[in-house]
Amino acid sequence: MFKTAPKNALPPMRAGERESRAGGEQYCLSPLPLPVDSEHAVDVGHIDVRHKDVTMDIRQGASPESLMTAGHMLSIGTCAILVLFLITWGAVGGFPPDSQLISVWVGGLYFIFQFVFILGIVWINTLLRRLPPIRLNRQRREVAFVVDPPGRFWLPAPHNLWLTSTVGMAAAIPGGMVIIEIGEWLRSARESFPLGLTLLHLGAMAFFFVYPPIYDAFCRLFKRERRTVLVPWEDVVAVCGFNPSLGPGAITGFGWNFALLPPDPERPGYTLPGAGIMVGVGGLPGALAQWEYIRRFMEEGAEAITPSAKEWGLERYDAYVAREKAACERTNDKARWRRFRRKRLWEHARFAHWYTEYRMKHVLPKAVPKDWLSEWSKPLPKAQWAKPSAAVTELSEHLRAAYQRGEKFTDMGDIEKRFGIAPPAASQRAYPSFPFRAKAQPA
């Protein structure tokens, strides 16, 4: 029988190696940042949230798709509550509707709104505030990762989905009941104001904003702070994989992902906990293009890349609607235009794009202290720039010659063995690190 949790880590992969396992494939693109001869260097995953001449911050940013999904859920819930209200009103009869029926209807609407608001906005904002970027410094040839402390902690993280769901239900259910009880109180069917339910609802909502600083304080008290780790650029592991998506009792689909990870020098075959990034890229060409985008910035500079157009914001959304309207007018297809408008209204698409723009400008920057890596990120005199290793320079020349002969990176296997270059010796010493908090800087 195969062991699904081996005691020992698998041997670390090297650039060019390919591995097949459990119906999927994995290609190793680095360590040693080598050109993969991708036709384009494209930010496929839209992870470049900011770059300058010296540094680039990459992270999974905000997306209007998640908000449009939340808007879809809100529309379905609102319509379901409205239909239930109309059915009940039809059975009870009378006009105007009974005040008790109205309070139940408003309470149901408030419950649906709270449920969507907590999962679609509050939880995502908490998650984005606690996912710092990976910062690449091309002049120092170093990459800064924020690493979680090893082992488990007895307190759940503020962005834990189970915690959010539990507290969310504790806020949404009393919230709906408060509306109903206030309606009863206003029509004198209840003697006292529902103070207990109101306090429970407000306390549960306040929990989302009070708990994160309390959690961070306990982490500092128990020496479980996150740390910023500076990893040499040539040690960073880049992989892309084609993996099955598993559901209950079946494989539900396959997807391509690109990952950038910091290795653990003290435990070969492992990566540092809680660090790195993984994004969907659509296919192997997309993964190679994403890697080339990052590699060319680090090796050649900001002038070697072309940032992707942003896919969010009111300006983009208004231009998209205008193009669709013009296309419908050219074909005189009024039905298509009505379907388009209904779908956008159903998804609350305009709000989704506006709030995504707000998140990118005001929520994402809160993931790091204002002075995070400020000294480390400053430009250096050109004489102090770190240089590529001899192995990277020599292998890059061999690869470019091989590409001219028609060979492909993904068919070569281990690049170092292919061209007879000995890999750099691993030091197995911990990388420089320091606490991830305000006013903490590398020594």
C-alpha positions as CSV (number, residue, x, y, z in Angstrom):
1,M,0.0,0.0,0.0
2,F,1.2,3.5,-0.9
3,K,2.0,5.8,2.0
4,T,0.2,9.1,1.6
5,A,2.2,10.8,4.3
6,P,5.9,9.8,4.0
7,K,8.1,10.4,7.0
8,N,10.9,11.8,5.0
9,A,10.7,14.7,2.5
10,L,11.1,14.0,-1.2
11,P,14.4,15.0,-2.8
12,P,14.3,18.7,-3.8
13,M,13.6,19.2,-7.5
14,R,16.0,21.2,-9.7
15,A,15.1,23.4,-12.7
16,G,13.9,21.5,-15.7
17,E,12.8,18.3,-13.7
18,R,9.3,16.9,-14.3
19,E,7.4,14.7,-12.0
20,S,4.1,12.8,-12.6
21,R,2.0,11.7,-9.7
22,A,-1.7,11.0,-8.8
23,G,-3.0,12.0,-12.2
24,G,-1.1,15.3,-12.3
25,E,2.2,16.7,-13.4
26,Q,4.7,19.1,-11.9
27,Y,7.4,21.1,-13.6
28,C,10.2,22.7,-11.7
29,L,11.3,26.1,-13.1
30,S,13.8,27.1,-10.4
31,P,16.0,27.2,-8.2
32,L,18.5,28.9,-10.4
33,P,16.4,31.5,-12.3
34,L,16.8,30.3,-15.9
35,P,15.0,31.5,-19.1
36,V,12.3,29.1,-20.3
37,D,12.0,30.6,-23.8
38,S,8.4,31.7,-23.2
39,E,7.1,33.7,-26.1
40,H,5.7,36.3,-23.8
41,A,6.4,37.5,-20.3
42,V,2.9,38.1,-19.0
43,D,1.4,38.6,-15.5
44,V,-1.2,35.9,-16.1
45,G,-2.2,35.6,-12.4
46,H,-2.4,39.5,-12.0
47,I,-0.1,39.2,-8.9
48,D,2.1,42.2,-9.6
49,V,0.4,44.7,-7.3
50,R,3.3,47.2,-7.4
51,H,6.7,47.5,-8.9
52,K,9.4,50.1,-9.2
53,D,12.9,50.2,-10.6
54,V,14.3,48.3,-7.6
55,T,11.4,46.2,-6.1
56,M,8.3,44.3,-7.0
57,D,5.5,43.3,-4.7
58,I,3.6,40.2,-5.8
59,R,0.5,38.9,-4.1
60,Q,-3.0,37.6,-4.7
61,G,-4.9,40.9,-5.0
62,A,-8.6,41.7,-4.8
63,S,-10.9,40.5,-7.6
64,P,-14.4,41.7,-8.7
65,E,-15.4,38.1,-9.4
66,S,-15.7,37.2,-5.7
67,L,-17.8,40.3,-5.1
68,M,-20.0,39.5,-8.0
69,T,-20.5,36.0,-6.7
70,A,-21.5,37.5,-3.3
71,G,-23.9,39.9,-5.2
72,H,-25.4,36.8,-7.0
73,M,-26.0,35.2,-3.6
74,L,-27.6,38.4,-2.2
75,S,-29.9,38.6,-5.2
76,I,-31.0,35.0,-4.8
77,G,-31.6,35.4,-1.1
78,T,-33.5,38.7,-1.5
79,C,-35.8,37.1,-4.2
80,A,-36.4,34.0,-2.0
81,I,-37.4,36.2,1.0
82,L,-39.6,38.3,-1.3
83,V,-41.4,35.2,-2.7
84,L,-41.9,33.8,0.7
85,F,-43.3,37.1,1.9
86,L,-45.7,37.3,-1.1
87,I,-46.9,33.7,-0.5
88,T,-47.5,34.4,3.2
89,W,-49.2,37.7,2.5
90,G,-51.4,36.0,-0.1
91,A,-52.4,33.4,2.5
92,V,-53.1,35.9,5.2
93,G,-54.6,38.6,3.0
94,G,-55.4,42.2,3.8
95,F,-54.0,45.5,2.8
96,P,-51.8,47.0,4.0
97,P,-49.8,43.9,5.1
98,D,-49.8,43.1,8.8
99,S,-47.0,44.8,10.7
100,Q,-45.8,41.5,12.1
101,L,-45.4,40.1,8.6
102,I,-43.5,43.2,7.5
103,S,-41.1,42.9,10.4
104,V,-40.5,39.2,9.7
105,W,-39.8,40.1,6.0
106,V,-37.4,42.9,6.9
107,G,-35.7,40.7,9.5
108,G,-35.2,38.0,6.8
109,L,-33.7,40.5,4.4
110,Y,-31.3,41.8,7.1
111,F,-30.2,38.2,7.8
112,I,-29.4,37.6,4.1
113,F,-27.6,40.9,3.9
114,Q,-25.5,40.1,7.0
115,F,-24.6,36.7,5.8
116,V,-23.4,37.9,2.4
117,F,-21.7,41.0,4.0
118,I,-19.7,39.0,6.5
119,L,-18.5,36.4,4.1
120,G,-18.1,38.6,1.0
121,I,-16.7,41.7,2.5
122,V,-15.7,41.4,6.2
123,W,-13.9,38.0,5.9
124,I,-12.2,38.8,2.6
125,N,-11.0,42.2,3.9
126,T,-9.6,40.4,7.0
127,L,-7.9,37.9,4.8
128,L,-6.3,40.5,2.5
129,R,-5.1,42.5,5.5
130,R,-3.2,39.5,6.8
131,L,-1.6,38.3,3.5
132,P,1.5,40.4,3.1
133,P,3.1,40.5,-0.4
134,I,6.3,38.9,-1.5
135,R,8.8,41.6,-2.2
136,L,11.6,41.1,-4.8
137,N,14.7,43.3,-4.8
138,R,16.5,43.0,-8.1
139,Q,19.6,45.0,-7.0
140,R,20.2,42.9,-3.9
141,R,19.0,39.7,-5.7
142,E,16.9,38.8,-2.6
143,V,13.3,38.0,-2.0
144,A,11.5,38.8,1.2
145,F,8.9,36.3,2.4
146,V,6.7,36.6,5.5
147,V,6.8,33.2,7.3
148,D,4.4,31.8,9.9
149,P,5.8,30.4,13.1
150,P,6.1,26.5,13.0
151,G,3.5,24.3,14.7
152,R,-0.1,25.0,15.6
153,F,-1.4,27.7,17.9
154,W,-4.3,27.2,20.3
155,L,-6.0,30.4,19.1
156,P,-7.5,30.3,15.5
157,A,-6.3,32.9,13.1
158,P,-8.6,35.9,12.5
159,H,-9.1,34.9,8.9
160,N,-9.9,31.3,9.7
161,L,-13.0,30.4,7.7
162,W,-14.6,28.2,10.4
163,L,-14.2,31.0,12.9
164,T,-15.7,33.6,10.5
165,S,-18.6,31.3,9.7
166,T,-19.4,30.6,13.3
167,V,-19.2,34.2,14.5
168,G,-21.0,35.2,11.3
169,M,-24.0,33.0,12.1
170,A,-23.8,34.4,15.7
171,A,-24.1,37.9,14.2
172,A,-26.6,37.2,11.3
173,I,-29.2,35.2,13.2
174,P,-29.6,37.6,16.1
175,G,-29.5,40.5,13.7
176,G,-32.6,39.1,11.9
177,M,-34.3,38.4,15.2
178,V,-33.6,41.9,16.5
179,I,-35.5,43.4,13.6
180,I,-38.4,41.1,14.2
181,E,-38.4,41.8,18.0
182,I,-38.1,45.6,17.5
183,G,-41.2,45.3,15.2
184,E,-43.0,43.5,18.0
185,W,-41.8,46.2,20.5
186,L,-43.0,49.0,18.3
187,R,-46.5,47.6,18.0
188,S,-46.6,47.1,21.8
189,A,-46.7,43.3,21.5
190,R,-43.5,43.2,23.5
191,E,-43.0,45.0,26.8
192,S,-39.3,45.7,26.7
193,F,-36.7,46.6,24.0
194,P,-34.7,43.4,22.9
195,L,-31.5,44.7,24.5
196,G,-29.9,41.3,24.9
197,L,-30.3,40.3,21.2
198,T,-29.1,43.7,20.2
199,L,-26.0,43.5,22.3
200,L,-25.3,40.0,21.0
201,H,-25.6,41.1,17.4
202,L,-23.4,44.2,17.9
203,G,-20.9,42.2,20.0
204,A,-20.6,39.6,17.3
205,M,-20.0,42.3,14.6
206,A,-17.4,44.0,16.8
207,F,-15.6,40.7,17.2
208,F,-14.3,40.9,13.6
209,F,-12.6,44.2,14.3
210,V,-11.5,43.5,17.9
211,Y,-10.2,40.0,17.6
212,P,-7.2,40.5,15.2
213,P,-5.2,42.9,17.4
214,I,-6.0,40.6,20.4
215,Y,-4.7,37.6,18.4
216,D,-1.5,39.5,17.5
217,A,-1.0,40.5,21.1
218,F,-1.2,36.8,22.2
219,C,1.2,35.8,19.4
220,R,3.8,38.4,20.7
221,L,3.2,37.2,24.3
222,F,3.8,33.5,23.3
223,K,6.7,34.3,20.9
224,R,4.7,33.3,17.9
225,E,5.2,36.3,15.7
226,R,5.5,36.1,12.0
227,R,8.9,36.8,10.6
228,T,10.3,38.4,7.5
229,V,12.8,36.1,5.8
230,L,15.3,37.2,3.2
231,V,15.9,34.4,0.7
232,P,18.6,34.6,-2.1
233,W,16.9,35.0,-5.5
234,E,18.7,32.0,-6.9
235,D,17.3,29.7,-4.1
236,V,13.7,30.6,-4.6
237,V,11.6,27.6,-5.9
238,A,9.2,28.2,-8.8
239,V,7.0,25.3,-9.9
240,C,3.9,24.8,-12.0
241,G,1.6,21.9,-11.7
242,F,-1.4,20.2,-13.4
243,N,-3.3,18.7,-10.6
244,P,-6.7,17.1,-10.1
245,S,-9.4,18.8,-8.0
246,L,-10.8,16.2,-5.7
247,G,-14.4,16.1,-4.5
248,P,-16.4,13.6,-2.4
249,G,-15.7,10.3,-4.1
250,A,-14.5,11.7,-7.4
251,I,-12.1,13.9,-9.3
252,T,-14.1,17.0,-10.2
253,G,-11.6,18.7,-12.6
254,F,-8.0,19.6,-13.3
255,G,-6.2,22.9,-13.1
256,W,-2.8,24.5,-13.7
257,N,-1.2,26.4,-10.9
258,F,2.0,28.4,-10.6
259,A,3.8,28.7,-7.2
260,L,6.7,30.7,-5.9
261,L,8.0,29.3,-2.7
262,P,10.9,29.8,-0.2
263,P,12.8,26.5,0.5
264,D,13.8,25.6,4.0
265,P,17.6,25.3,4.0
266,E,17.6,23.4,7.3
267,R,15.2,20.8,5.9
268,P,15.9,20.0,2.3
269,G,12.7,19.1,0.4
270,Y,10.5,21.3,2.5
271,T,9.5,25.0,2.2
272,L,9.2,27.6,5.0
273,P,5.7,27.5,6.6
274,G,2.9,29.8,5.6
275,A,5.0,31.6,2.9
276,G,4.9,31.8,-0.9
277,I,2.1,32.3,-3.4
278,M,0.1,30.0,-5.6
279,V,-2.2,31.2,-8.5
280,G,-4.2,29.6,-11.3
281,V,-2.6,30.2,-14.7
282,G,-4.9,28.3,-17.1
283,G,-2.1,26.1,-18.7
284,L,1.6,25.4,-19.0
285,P,2.2,28.3,-21.4
286,G,0.6,30.6,-18.8
287,A,2.8,29.2,-16.1
288,L,5.9,29.8,-18.2
289,A,4.8,33.3,-19.1
290,Q,4.2,34.1,-15.4
291,W,7.6,32.8,-14.4
292,E,9.3,34.8,-17.3
293,Y,7.5,38.0,-16.1
294,I,9.0,37.6,-12.6
295,R,12.4,36.4,-13.9
296,R,12.8,39.2,-16.5
297,F,12.1,41.9,-13.9
298,M,14.7,40.4,-11.6
299,E,17.3,39.8,-14.3
300,E,16.7,42.6,-16.8
301,G,14.7,45.3,-14.9
302,A,11.3,47.0,-15.1
303,E,11.8,48.0,-18.7
304,A,11.8,44.3,-19.8
305,I,8.2,43.7,-18.6
306,T,4.8,45.0,-19.7
307,P,2.3,45.1,-16.8
308,S,-1.1,43.6,-17.5
309,A,-4.1,46.0,-17.8
310,K,-6.0,46.0,-14.5
311,E,-9.3,44.0,-14.6
312,W,-11.2,46.0,-12.0
313,G,-12.3,49.6,-11.3
314,L,-15.2,51.8,-12.4
315,E,-13.3,53.1,-15.4
316,R,-12.8,49.6,-16.8
317,Y,-16.3,48.6,-16.0
318,D,-17.9,51.7,-17.7
319,A,-15.7,51.1,-20.8
320,Y,-16.8,47.4,-20.9
321,V,-20.5,48.4,-20.6
322,A,-20.0,51.0,-23.3
323,R,-18.4,48.5,-25.7
324,E,-21.3,46.0,-25.1
325,K,-23.9,48.7,-25.7
326,A,-22.2,49.8,-28.9
327,A,-22.1,46.2,-30.1
328,C,-25.8,45.7,-29.4
329,E,-26.7,49.0,-31.1
330,R,-24.7,48.0,-34.2
331,T,-26.7,44.7,-34.5
332,N,-29.9,46.2,-33.2
333,D,-30.1,43.4,-30.7
334,K,-32.2,44.9,-27.9
335,A,-32.9,41.6,-26.3
336,R,-29.1,41.0,-25.8
337,W,-28.7,44.4,-24.2
338,R,-31.6,43.7,-21.8
339,R,-30.1,40.3,-20.8
340,F,-26.7,42.0,-20.3
341,R,-28.1,44.7,-18.1
342,R,-30.1,42.2,-16.1
343,K,-27.1,40.0,-15.4
344,R,-24.9,43.0,-14.4
345,L,-27.7,44.2,-12.0
346,W,-28.2,40.7,-10.6
347,E,-24.5,40.4,-9.8
348,H,-24.2,44.0,-8.5
349,A,-21.3,44.3,-10.9
350,R,-20.8,48.1,-10.7
351,F,-20.5,48.0,-6.9
352,A,-18.1,45.0,-7.2
353,H,-15.8,46.9,-9.5
354,W,-16.0,50.1,-7.3
355,Y,-15.3,48.2,-4.1
356,T,-12.5,46.2,-5.7
357,E,-10.8,49.5,-6.6
358,Y,-11.3,50.6,-3.0
359,R,-9.7,47.4,-1.7
360,M,-6.7,47.6,-4.0
361,K,-6.0,51.2,-2.8
362,H,-7.0,51.1,0.8
363,V,-7.2,47.5,2.1
364,L,-4.2,45.8,0.6
365,P,-1.7,48.3,1.8
366,K,-2.7,47.5,5.4
367,A,-1.2,44.1,5.0
368,V,2.3,45.5,5.9
369,P,3.6,48.1,8.2
370,K,4.3,51.4,6.5
371,D,8.0,51.1,7.2
372,W,8.3,47.4,6.2
373,L,11.7,46.9,4.5
374,S,12.0,50.6,3.8
375,E,15.8,50.6,4.1
376,W,16.2,47.3,2.3
377,S,14.1,48.6,-0.6
378,K,16.1,51.7,-1.3
379,P,18.2,51.8,-4.5
380,L,21.9,50.9,-4.2
381,P,24.9,52.3,-6.1
382,K,25.4,50.2,-9.2
383,A,28.8,49.1,-7.9
384,Q,27.0,47.4,-5.0
385,W,24.5,45.4,-7.1
386,A,24.6,41.7,-6.5
387,K,25.8,39.7,-9.6
388,P,24.3,36.5,-11.0
389,S,26.2,33.3,-10.1
390,A,28.5,31.7,-12.6
391,A,26.1,28.7,-12.9
392,V,23.2,30.9,-13.8
393,T,25.2,32.9,-16.4
394,E,26.6,29.7,-18.1
395,L,23.4,27.8,-18.0
396,S,21.5,30.7,-19.5
397,E,23.9,30.8,-22.4
398,H,23.5,27.1,-23.0
399,L,19.7,27.3,-22.9
400,R,19.5,30.2,-25.4
401,A,21.7,28.2,-27.8
402,A,19.4,25.1,-27.3
403,Y,16.3,27.2,-27.9
404,Q,17.8,28.3,-31.3
405,R,18.2,24.6,-32.1
406,G,14.5,24.1,-31.5
407,E,14.7,22.4,-28.1
408,K,12.2,23.1,-25.3
409,F,12.8,23.7,-21.6
410,T,10.1,21.3,-20.5
411,D,11.7,18.4,-22.5
412,M,15.2,18.7,-21.3
413,G,15.0,17.3,-17.8
414,D,17.4,18.5,-15.1
415,I,19.1,21.4,-16.8
416,E,22.3,21.2,-14.7
417,K,22.8,17.6,-15.6
418,R,21.9,18.2,-19.2
419,F,24.7,20.7,-19.6
420,G,27.1,19.2,-17.1
421,I,27.1,22.1,-14.6
422,A,27.5,21.3,-10.9
423,P,24.7,22.9,-8.8
424,P,25.9,25.4,-6.2
425,A,26.6,23.9,-2.8
426,A,23.8,24.2,-0.3
427,S,24.8,25.9,3.0
428,Q,21.9,24.5,5.0
429,R,22.0,27.6,7.3
430,A,18.9,29.5,8.2
431,Y,18.2,32.6,6.1
432,P,18.4,36.1,7.7
433,S,15.1,36.9,9.4
434,F,13.6,39.5,11.7
435,P,10.1,40.1,13.2
436,F,7.3,41.2,10.8
437,R,6.1,44.3,12.6
438,A,6.5,48.1,12.6
439,K,10.0,49.5,12.9
440,A,11.6,46.0,12.4
441,Q,14.4,46.2,9.8
442,P,17.1,43.7,8.7
443,A,20.4,44.2,10.5
